[in-house]
Amino acid sequence: MGILDFLSGEFIDVISWVDDTRDTMVWRFERQGHAIKYGAKLTVREGQAAVFVHEGQLADVFTPGLYLLETNNMPILTTLQHWDHGFKSPFQSEIYFVNTTRFTDLKWGTKNPVITRDPEFGPVRLRAFGTYAARVTDPAKFITEIVGTDGEFTADEVSYQLRNIIVQEFSRALAGANIPVLDMAANTADLGKLVAEAIAPTIAEYGLGLPEFYIENISLPSEVETVLDKRTSMGIVGDLNRYMQFNAAEAMGQPGSGASAGMGAAMGAGLGAGMGMAMGQQMGGPWGQPAHTAPQAGPWGQMAPQGVAPGQAPAPQGTAAPPPPPPPAVEKVWHMAVNGQTLGPFGRGQLAQMKAEGQFTRASLVWAPGQSGWLAAEEIPELAQLFTIQPPPPPGA
């Protein structure tokens, strides 16, 4: 450094700030003893403001431009220092550069659900989140109300306070908007304007403004959304009964499908169950024998012998168990052909009743399993007796 550079450094004072952090809102110009020389050059760039604080008292505010610090462009500081009759150099003053550009992509969101009254669903709990942009609109007020003597103030330091203000005003605006929940997605822009207008007076007292405010999402609790999805599905389906009938008919009409196979199995099972129940009623058991019962535990945990009831003493050794009763004879049944249709099967007792009612005659064609073809009833000995045996006259006739 030459002697001329040393001398120019002593007599020329340049005050400026270049920011590359993107989140610094206020930066204090550091100088040894805060000494400012008479005639110093102050450079305030676009998107900046410079605030002079002298002895703890806010003095002059400089907007973008190049200034030569003299008494004529520092009226408040000149008045405070009584420089009307002579400038005292150097003087001591703190200089704060304020970033007045927009700080974008700041987040906000409701920490707890907001309870409101919906015209359709009644009381509902809503959550919402979004983004906003903030900027310093009044540097002097922002220094006085928020920053204080902080030498480097970032956007994160004020975002928490702004988020609280936003959530409070959002809850109030949401409750007073009377917008149905299902229509909020279409009205987020208008709702955002209402919230921004409600917030503006409060944050203006801090020297801030919100040029942008966005509501990205308003949601219901997950349980309510699940029920709402089901309701939407029912609305799409329409008549649920007709929809189920249609699906069942479509499935049964497809060969080899599980529904058609299940339907056949169900029909077969139903027929089999019906026949089994009828035979069981007649025979007292599926095969005329006592139904098989699972072995049961004895009084001390041992398995009781088969056929012995719990708590019943088993038969003494060497005594033969009585043989089971013979199965009852299966009644023979016949089918009857009437006007080209097959009726029955009918037992012999049913045919006797039909004979008494005139529905069964000698010429009636009948068929039974094991018979080669249709025969007249009088040709079958078992049925011919129905027409030959006459009961005796009733007593007193």
Buried (B, 14 or more C-beta within 10 A) or exposed (E): EEEEEEEEEEEEBEBBBEBEEEEBBBBBBEBEEBEBBBEBBBBBBEEBBBBBBBEEEBBBBBEEEEBEBEBEBBEBBBEBBEBEEEBEBBBEBBBBBBBBBBBBEBEBBBEEBBEBEBEEBEEBBBBBBBBBBBBBBBBBBBBBEBBEEBEEBBBEBBBEEBBEBBBEBBBBBBEEBEBEBEEBEEBBEEBBEBBBEBBBEBBBEBBBBBEBBBBEEBBBEEEBEEEBEEEEEEEEEEEEEEEEEEEEEEBBEEEEEEBBEEBEEEEEEEEEEEEEEEBBEEBBEEEBEEEEEEEEEBEEEEEBEEEBEEEEEEEEEEEEEEEEEEEEEEEEBBBBBEEEEEBBBBEBEBBBEBBEEEEBEBEBBBBBEEEEEEBBBBEBEEBBEBBEEEEEEEEEE
